[in-house]
């Protein structure tokens, strides 16, 4: 308890500073830095209350679902073929890269290798890694290295591309919420996992709140959204960082450093593949390359949405990103069964 009296406020302070500096995944990285520094200096791991972490994973599932309900089903179906093509390419690269990484290093399991390489859903991967038996520390380090690379390069690349003419964006979300919406969000985060286990969902701690959020959102009056308050969002991100940083150790960091060249190589490959995949989408969906590049960006969804809103991007950006996110989550959730099929051949 005494250690938490230091970790909690210090994580908030560092996260706020990184957020002010526009560092990607600021709150998660801030919590990782503080908790990881404490663990490495004391040699004792930092344990997060399992009930609190279960609630936080439920919040992550809700956050993943909120953009999904903002796109009309008809529009989402219209970009489905293109979205599936993008998803198959990027997920395929992630699976192949992860398996090659696991084969080259005996201390990396296939589950850990693949989850560290899947492009998209970085904030949900620690929760999924816990569920499927992967090394959460390695998964987090690989995911956030990719997220950092994508988030830093996105504004630079987007700044030199031609933006669309339309000034109103389909990506803007906002609005105040009544008090009872907060109770609804908290309830979904608390009970979602139990309901998911009753119906045998994969990764119920994330998938069940995600599906419940989609179903409830469709029934809500116009103008209301299940988007959690900023304080709960920050708390969920901090919990992910505490779990990851609290489990860090010198052996884990040494293991990751040995695989750093291979990890960076795969990040470059997936970013290049996504940029090439954007080229045919320009003619296929009648959009600008600016929109196609954002739509195929391997992760950093928050940065993508912000750039799209500023540049007047259409719904295709959200649609393609969400189709891939759904496929990534499905592959991650059923990863043990999928790997048994692949490795059996």
N, C-alpha and C positions, 0 to 999 in steps of 0.2 A: 504493500500500500504506500509506503514512503517513497518508493521509486516512482509511482504514478503521480505523486504530488509534484514531481519534477517533470516527468515525461509529458503529461497532458498540457499544462500551460506552455511549456517550451515548444511543443509540436504546433500549437496554435500560433505562437509568435513566429516561428520559422515558416510555417505554411502561409501566413498572412504576408510575410516579407516576399516569399517567392511568388505569391499571387500578384502582389504589387509590381514585381519585376516582370510579370507576364511569362513566368516559367511554366511550361506545360506540366500538367498533373501536379500542381504546386502543393496541394494539401497532402496528397499521398507521399510525395517525395519528402516533404517536410517531416512527416511522421516517421518515415523510414530513416532519415538522417538522425533524428533525435533518439529514437528507440535503438537503432543500430549502433550509434555511438556509445550509448549506455551499455549495451550488451557486450560490445567489443572491449570496452574499458574495464568492465567488472568480471567478464567471463561467465556471467549468469544470464540465461535466456529470460525474456520478459513474456509472461503468459497473459493473454487477453481472456477475459471472462467469456466462456462459450455461449452463454445466453445473449450477452451483448453483441458478440460477433454474429450470431444467428440473425439478430434483428438488423444489423448492418448489412449483411448479405441480402436480406429482404429488400432493404432500401436500394441496393445496387440493381436488383431485378426491376424495381419500379422505375428507376432512372432509365434503364435500357428500354423500357416499354413506352415511355412518354413520347419520344419522337415518332414512334410507329403509328400511334393513333392520330397524329397530326396530318397524315397523308390519306386522302380519300381512297377507299379500296379500288375503285375503278381506275384511278391514275396509277396506283401501285401495280395492278395487273397489266397495265399497258407497257410498263418497263420491265416486266418479269423476265422475258427471254434474255434481254440484255443483262439484267441483274444476275441471272443464273450463270451466264457466260463469264462475267467478271468474278463471281463467287467461285466457280469451279477452278478457274485459273489460279487465283490467289490461295484458295484452300489447298489445291493440289501442290503448289510450291511449298506451302507450309508443312504439309504432311511429308513430302519427299525430303525437304531440308531437315526436318526434325528427326526423321528416321536415319538419315545419313549422319547427323550429329551424334545420335545415340550409338550408332554402329562404330563411329570413330573413337568414342570415349566410353569406356566400360562403366564409369561412375554415373552416367546419364541414362535414365530409363527411357524407352520409347515414348511413354506418356509425357515425361518432362520435356523431351526434345520437341515433340510436336506442339505441345501447348505453348512453349516459349517462342515458336515460330509462326503460329497462326496469327494472321493480320486482322486485327479488329477485336473489340471487346476487352481491351487490356485491363480495365478496372474490374471485370468479372472473372478474369483468369485465375487470380489467387483463390477465390471461392471455389471455382471448378476444380482447380488443382488439388485442393483439400479433399474434395469429394471423390476424385478418381485415383487418388494415391500417387500423384506426381510430386516432385520436389518443388514445393511452393517458392522457395528462395530462388532457385535457378529460373523458374518460370517468370517470376517478377522481374528479375534482372534483365532477362532477354526481352520481355515485353516492353519495359520502360526504356530500354536502350533504343528499340525501334520507335517507340512513341516520341522520344526526344528528337531523333533524327527526322522523323516525318514532320513534327510540329515546327521545328526550326526551319526546314526547307520549304514548307508549304507557303508561308507569306512571301518568301523570296521569289519562288516560281510564279505564284499567282500575280505578283506585282508586275511581271513582264508580259503577261498574257492579256489578250483582248477580252474585256468584260462584256457581258450581254447588254443590249440596249435597255431592257426593262428595268425600271427603277424600284418597283415593288417586289419584294422577295417572298417566296412561299415558305421561307425558313424561319420567319420571325415568330416567336412565341412569347406570350406575356399575359399579364392580368393578375389582379389580386384574388385571393381565395378566401371563402368564408371559413369560420372556425371549424365547422364540422368536417370540412375536407381534410384538415390536419388529422382528426380522429380516424377518418377513413384510411388515410395513407399509413398511419401507425398500425392500425388493425391489420391491414394487408401484409405489412412487413412482419408482424408478429405471428400471424396464423398461417401465412402462405406455405411455409415449409411443411407443416403438419398435414395440410390438405394435399400438397403435392405427393407426400409419401403414401397417402391413402390410395391415390390413383397411380402410383408407381411411375411418376415422372422422373426423367434423368435430371440430376443436379436439382432436386426440388427446392433447395434454399434460394436458388436464383430463378429457375424456370416458373415455379408456381406463382410467386409474386408478379412476375412479368405477364403471365397469361391472365391472372386476376385483374391486373391493371388495365390490360387491353379490353377485357370484357366489361369492366365497370365503366371505363371511359366512354365506350360506345353508348352507354345508357345515361350518361350525364347530360344535363342541359348545355346548350351552346354557351361558350365562354368559360366553362369550368374545365379544369384539367387536374390530373393526378400528380402533377409535378410537385415534388416535395419542397418544403421551405428550404431556403439556403442553409440554415443552421443544421438541418437534418442531413442535407447533402454533404456538407463539410464533415459532419460527424461520421458518416458512412465512409468517406474517403480516408479520414484519419484512422479509422479502425483497420482498414486494409493496410495502411502503412505501418501501423503498430504490429500487426500480425507478421508482416513481412520482415520489418526491421528487428522485431523481437526474437526472430528465429535465426538471425544472421550469426555466423561464426567465422573464425579465421579459416578453418578447412573449407567452408562453403565458398568463401570469396576466392581462395586459391583455386578451387575447382572451376569457378566461373572464369577466372583470368586465363586459365589454360585453353578455354574454348572461345575466348574473345575474338581472335581472328576469324574463325569459322562463323561465329555469330554475326559479325559485321559484314562478312561476305554475303551471307544469306539475306541480310537486311537490304543491302545494295541491290541484290538480284530481284527481290520482291518489289522494291520501289521502281526499278527500271521496267519490270514486267507490267506493273500497273500503269505506268506512263504510256507504254506502248499499247496496252489494252484500250486506253482512252481514245486513241486515234480513230478506229472504226466507229466508235460511238457518236462521233460528230455528225457523220452522214446518216447513221442508223436512226438516231433519235432527234435529228435536226436541232442540235444544241451547239454552243461554242466549245472550243477546246478547254477554255477556262472551266466551264461546268463539267465537262467530261473528266478533266484532271481531278477536280474536287470529288466527283462521284466515285472515282476508282482509287482515291488515296487510301493507302493501307493503314487505316486507323486514324487517331487524333480527331474523332468525330466532333468534339466541341470546337476545335479550330476550324474544321471544315464548315460547320454551321455558321460560325461567326463570319468567315470570309464570304460564304455564300450569301448571307444576309446583307453584308456590305456591298457586294458586287452585283446584287440583283439576280442571283441564280434561281432557276426554276425548280419545280418539285422533283425533277429527275435526279437531282443530287441526293435528296433525302431518300427517294425510292430505292436507288441503286445501293446506297450505303446500308439501308436497313435490310434489304434482301440478303446482302452478303453477311451482315451481322447475324441474321437468323440462321443462315447456313453454318457460320462459324460456331455459334452456340450449340446447334444440333450436333455438329461433328465433335465438339469438345465434350458435350454431355454424354454421347455414346462412344467416346474414344476407346475405352477398354474393349468393347465388343467389336468396334471397327478394326482395331489393331490385331485382334485375334484372327479376323478374316484375312487381313492383309499378310500377316506374318506366317499364316498357315500355307500360303501359296508358294 
